[in-house]
Amino acid sequence: MFLSRSVQQPHHNFGTKLPTASPNYVELVRFLVQPFLESPETLSVDCEISQALNRVWVRIAFESADKGKVFGRGGRNIQAIRTVIAAAAAAAGQSTYLDIYGSTTPGREGMSFDEETEERSPPPTKREPRNDGPKPIVKPRLR
């Protein structure tokens, strides 16, 4: 049983790349970071896109009191945020760099983006080991 009509070919062509628009990184970062902040209005996001290099630099600043929530235990939250931003950039054929600054309040730990010189807050100092007193003496068991 043969059909006398020919089957039309599909109109889509998966082999060619379509031009992609650059994602709105500022709104994406706001969407990802604001749930971690006690006062979301303190979040400052700056984005710089280099068309020639296909690179995006995203800089964020927020109150230093929220730093622990944004970073998360072991840096899991900030790593997840970086992964989402990198995936959005990869879909547009770009690479991203996320810089985090201390505080949005001038005169505190960091500087705001309105100032001419942007500096990062100093890296955290290494924790000293806790000294809970002398360790108990443990005797080996004999069998």
C-alpha positions as CSV (number, residue, x, y, z in Angstrom):
1,M,0.0,0.0,0.0
2,F,1.7,3.1,-1.2
3,L,0.6,6.7,-1.1
4,S,0.6,8.6,-4.3
5,R,1.3,11.9,-2.5
6,S,4.7,13.0,-1.4
7,V,5.3,13.9,2.2
8,Q,6.3,17.5,2.8
9,Q,9.6,18.2,4.6
10,P,9.4,20.1,7.9
11,H,10.1,23.9,7.8
12,H,12.4,24.0,10.8
13,N,16.2,23.8,10.4
14,F,18.0,22.8,13.6
15,G,21.5,23.1,12.0
16,T,21.6,26.9,11.9
17,K,22.1,29.1,14.9
18,L,19.6,31.8,15.5
19,P,20.7,35.1,16.8
20,T,20.1,35.3,20.5
21,A,19.5,38.4,22.6
22,S,21.5,39.1,25.7
23,P,19.6,38.1,28.9
24,N,18.6,40.9,31.4
25,Y,21.3,40.1,33.9
26,V,20.3,42.9,36.3
27,E,16.7,41.5,36.7
28,L,17.9,37.9,36.8
29,V,20.4,38.7,39.7
30,R,17.7,40.7,41.5
31,F,15.3,37.8,41.2
32,L,17.9,35.3,42.6
33,V,19.5,37.4,45.4
34,Q,16.5,39.4,46.9
35,P,14.9,36.4,48.6
36,F,18.0,36.1,50.8
37,L,18.0,39.7,51.9
38,E,16.3,41.2,55.0
39,S,16.0,44.5,53.2
40,P,15.9,43.9,49.5
41,E,15.9,47.6,48.6
42,T,19.6,47.7,49.7
43,L,20.6,45.5,46.8
44,S,22.6,47.3,44.1
45,V,23.3,45.5,40.8
46,D,25.6,46.8,38.1
47,C,26.1,45.0,34.7
48,E,28.8,45.7,32.1
49,I,28.6,43.8,28.8
50,S,31.5,43.6,26.3
51,Q,30.1,42.7,22.9
52,A,33.6,42.3,21.5
53,L,34.7,39.8,24.1
54,N,31.3,38.2,24.7
55,R,31.9,38.7,28.4
56,V,29.6,40.0,31.1
57,W,30.7,41.5,34.4
58,V,27.9,41.6,37.1
59,R,28.7,43.5,40.3
60,I,26.4,43.3,43.3
61,A,26.4,45.0,46.7
62,F,24.1,44.6,49.7
63,E,24.1,45.0,53.5
64,S,27.0,43.1,55.1
65,A,24.5,41.7,57.7
66,D,22.9,39.6,54.9
67,K,26.2,38.2,53.6
68,G,25.8,34.8,55.4
69,K,22.4,34.2,53.9
70,V,23.4,35.1,50.4
71,F,26.5,33.0,50.5
72,G,24.9,30.1,52.3
73,R,26.5,27.2,54.1
74,G,29.8,26.4,52.4
75,G,29.0,28.9,49.7
76,R,26.2,26.8,48.2
77,N,23.7,29.7,47.6
78,I,26.2,31.9,45.8
79,Q,27.5,29.0,43.8
80,A,23.9,28.2,42.7
81,I,23.4,31.8,41.7
82,R,26.6,31.8,39.7
83,T,25.6,28.6,38.0
84,V,22.2,30.1,36.9
85,I,23.8,33.2,35.6
86,A,26.5,31.2,33.8
87,A,23.8,29.1,32.2
88,A,21.9,32.1,31.0
89,A,25.1,33.6,29.6
90,A,26.1,30.3,27.9
91,A,22.7,30.2,26.1
92,A,23.5,33.7,24.7
93,G,27.1,32.7,23.8
94,Q,28.6,34.8,26.6
95,S,30.7,34.2,29.7
96,T,30.0,35.8,33.1
97,Y,31.9,37.1,36.1
98,L,30.1,37.8,39.3
99,D,31.7,40.2,41.8
100,I,30.3,40.7,45.3
101,Y,31.0,43.9,47.2
102,G,30.5,44.5,50.9
103,S,27.9,47.0,51.9
104,T,25.7,49.5,50.0
105,T,26.1,52.0,52.8
106,P,29.1,54.3,52.3
107,G,31.5,54.4,55.2
108,R,30.9,50.9,56.2
109,E,32.7,47.7,55.1
110,G,32.5,48.3,51.3
111,M,31.7,51.1,48.9
112,S,28.6,51.7,46.8
113,F,28.7,51.6,43.0
114,D,28.2,55.4,42.7
115,E,31.7,56.1,43.9
116,E,34.5,56.3,41.4
117,T,36.7,53.7,43.0
118,E,35.1,50.3,43.5
119,E,36.9,48.3,46.1
120,R,36.1,44.9,47.5
121,S,35.7,44.4,51.2
122,P,38.8,42.7,52.7
123,P,38.8,38.9,52.6
124,P,37.6,37.2,55.8
125,T,40.3,36.3,58.3
126,K,41.0,32.7,59.1
127,R,39.2,31.4,62.2
128,E,41.3,30.5,65.2
129,P,40.7,26.9,66.4
130,R,38.5,26.6,69.5
131,N,40.2,25.7,72.7
132,D,37.7,23.9,74.9
133,G,40.3,22.9,77.5
134,P,42.3,19.7,77.8
135,K,41.3,16.7,75.9
136,P,40.3,13.6,77.8
137,I,42.7,10.7,77.9
138,V,41.3,7.7,76.1
139,K,42.8,4.4,77.0
140,P,43.0,1.6,74.4
141,R,40.8,-1.4,74.9
142,L,42.4,-4.7,75.5
143,R,40.8,-7.9,74.1
